[in-house]
Amino acid sequence: VQEIRGSSDLNTGASIFGVNPGTLSLANDDSAKNPTIFDVNNQRLRITRGSNGPYQLTSEKVRVTNLTFTNLTVNKKTKNIKIQMTVQYYNPASVNIFDASASFEASAVIREQE
């Protein structure tokens, strides 16, 4: 959410909205962070900032089973992104007591830079 709020724009053509796994591409005035991309690879959440990365944001102990971005933008001045993510504990032995998952939902706004 903080990365979204700190970006300068939304790269809609490079983003994948409304499906799992989604991809979010953000423009940034700082060339070292342009673009900033969130995606999932091998069920792990990653971030790429400019030419740096990708870096894993989740450990090998969990699996991201859902990552969906929704573009809720209604005008060009205020861009609103909804994030839905489900994380599941990696339980290769299928021991019921270790089954755990959590779902998260948030939204963030990119405000037009003046």
N, C-alpha and C positions, 0 to 999 in steps of 0.2 A: 504494500500500500504506500509506503514512504517513497519507494522508487517511482511509482506512478505519479504521485503528487509533485515530486521534484523534477519530472521530465518537462520538456518544452512542447511536445506534441505526440500524437498517436500515429504510428505508421500503419494505417488500416490495410494497405495492400500487402504488407508483410505479416500481418497478424491473422490468426485463424480463430474465428468467433463461433460460439454456439455449439461446438462439438468437443468431444473428449478424444484425444488430448488436444487442448488448445495451445496456441502460441500467441504471446503478446510481444509486440515490437514497439518500443518507445523511442522517440527522437530526443536528443539531449543537446543542449548548447555546448557542453563540455565534450570536446572531440574524443577524449579518452573513454567516454561512456556512450558514444553514439555509434550505432544504436544500442540500446539495452534490450535484451531479449530474454523472456522467460519461456521455458518449455519443459517437456518431460522426455527423458531418454532412459530406457530400461527401467521404467517405473520410479525414476528419481528426478526430483525437481532440480532444474539447472538455471543459472543466470550467465549470460554473456554480456560483457560491457565493452563495446567497441571491438577491438581485436584481442581483448583479454578474455580468456575462458574458452570453453564453458567451465563453470565451477559448480560442483554439486552443492545444493542447499539442504538436502536431506541425507541422513545417514543410511548405511546399508541395512540397518535394522528395521526400516519402514519402507513401505511401497506406496507411491502415489497412485491410487486407483482411479481418481477422477481429477482432472484439471480443466475447467471450462471458464473461458472468458466471454463476457457478453458486453457488447458495445451499447450502452444506454444513452449515447449522445443524442440530444434533441436539437442542438444548434451548434454552430461552428465555434462559438466562444467558449463554451464549457463542455469539455469532453468527460464523460462519466463511464467508468469501467467497473463491471461487477465480476468478482472472482469467486468461483466455487471450487473447493478442493476437498477430496477425501483421502485420508492417510490411514494405512492399515499396517499393523505390526507384522513384520515378516516372520512367519511361523512355519518353517519348512517341515517340522515334525507333525504338524496338524494337531497339536495338543490343545484341547478345548479351552483350558484355563488361560492360555496365552493368546486366544483370539481377541483382538481389540482393534477398533477403528474409530476415527473421529472425522466429522465433516465440519467444514468451515465455510463461511460466506462473508464477504466484505465488499465494499465498493470504495472507489477513490475517484477524485476529480482532478483533471489537468486543467488548470486555468490559463486562459490566454495570456501570454507574456506581453506586457505593454512597454 
